[in-house]
Amino acid sequence: MNYFVKGNPDLCIGCRTCMISCVIAHEGEKIFQMNPGEYVFNPKLDIVKTATITVPVQCKHCENPACMNVCPVKAIKIIGCAVVVTPDKCIGCKTCMIACPYGAINMIKSSDGKKQIDNSERMVANKCDLCVGREAGPACIQVCPTASLKLVTQEDVESAISSKRIAAAVSLYQVKD
């Protein structure tokens, strides 16, 4: 089972610390030595703020990912427990972005310096990769000041299902006086 990060809208304050930690996890601390105009801020998640809800939106790392299934060049793969984009293979067709039911994929300028045939910037898909390869796991979870983010694993899902089944059985078969 693929893992995913779940946000709790009751705890999220919309501070965007998760977005900053995401960029640092993928770009490194070099961004602190750069002038603001020298780098592009490309987090792999987004914060949705409305009058009634504030919560991060990011890839749910589907078991049968629509984004992966529609990618014509197979630039999206499952690595470990995460669905990951390989930017070098991405052709920027945006098909994955349209296919994602969560709106968790956006397009960013490629960091490889390559240009399109017309000399325009090469665009590639950008989405949460659960900080694959980062020993401490997703950076967003680690830095959230309100602990509104949680990594959901197979064990978490199995435990939740078991708890719900027990609660349902108890409520259905309780003897009433």
TAQUICOR-V190810 format. One record per residue. RES is the residue in one letter. PHI is phi in degrees with one decimal (999 if undefined). Layout:
res: <RES & RES>
phi: <PHI & PHI>
This chain:
res: <M & N & Y & F & V & K & G & N & P & D & L & C & I & G & C & R & T & C & M & I & S & C & V & I & A & H & E & G & E & K & I & F & Q & M & N & P & G & E & Y & V & F & N & P & K & L & D & I & V & K & T & A & T & I & T & V & P & V & Q & C & K & H & C & E & N & P & A & C & M & N & V & C & P & V & K & A & I & K & I & I & G & C & A & V & V & V & T & P & D & K & C & I & G & C & K & T & C & M & I & A & C & P & Y & G & A & I & N & M & I & K & S & S & D & G & K & K & Q & I & D & N & S & E & R & M & V & A & N & K & C & D & L & C & V & G & R & E & A & G & P & A & C & I & Q & V & C & P & T & A & S & L & K & L & V & T & Q & E & D & V & E & S & A & I & S & S & K & R & I & A & A & A & V & S & L & Y & Q & V & K & D>
phi: <999 & -75.7 & -86.4 & -157.0 & -99.1 & -111.1 & -100.4 & -103.2 & -66.1 & -75.1 & -106.1 & -66.2 & -106.8 & 70.2 & -74.7 & 68.9 & -60.7 & -61.7 & -67.1 & -64.9 & -64.9 & -62.7 & -62.7 & -63.8 & -62.4 & -97.9 & -104.8 & 87.4 & -74.8 & -57.6 & -65.2 & -76.9 & -95.9 & -96.2 & -73.8 & -52.5 & -82.6 & -88.8 & -135.7 & -107.8 & -83.8 & -124.5 & -68.8 & -98.4 & -149.0 & -138.9 & -100.8 & -101.5 & -124.8 & -127.8 & -67.5 & -117.5 & -149.4 & -136.6 & -163.3 & -72.3 & -117.5 & -150.1 & -54.8 & -94.6 & 48.7 & -54.4 & -71.2 & -127.3 & -64.7 & -60.4 & -60.7 & -68.0 & -66.2 & -94.0 & -66.0 & -71.9 & -114.9 & 57.4 & -83.8 & -116.8 & -137.1 & -93.4 & -120.8 & 65.1 & -112.2 & -134.5 & -96.4 & -127.3 & -91.9 & -100.2 & -57.2 & -62.7 & -89.4 & -62.5 & -102.7 & 71.5 & -76.0 & 73.3 & -62.9 & -63.5 & -62.5 & -70.8 & -74.4 & -66.2 & -73.0 & -104.6 & 67.0 & -92.7 & -118.9 & -130.5 & -107.5 & -131.3 & -69.2 & -64.7 & -90.5 & -84.1 & 79.8 & -73.9 & -114.5 & -74.7 & -57.3 & -84.0 & 74.4 & -81.4 & -63.3 & -79.5 & -103.7 & -136.4 & -70.2 & -135.9 & -155.6 & -57.8 & -122.3 & 56.9 & 51.1 & -50.9 & 90.1 & -85.7 & -56.6 & -81.3 & 84.9 & -58.7 & -63.7 & -59.4 & -66.8 & -64.3 & -102.1 & -59.8 & -69.9 & -110.5 & 54.6 & -85.2 & -109.1 & -141.0 & -81.4 & -97.4 & -109.8 & -60.7 & -62.0 & -63.0 & -64.8 & -61.9 & -64.6 & -63.9 & -64.0 & -61.0 & -61.7 & -66.4 & -65.5 & -63.4 & -62.1 & -65.7 & -64.0 & -63.0 & -69.6 & -76.2 & -113.5 & -69.8 & -80.3 & -97.5 & -80.3>
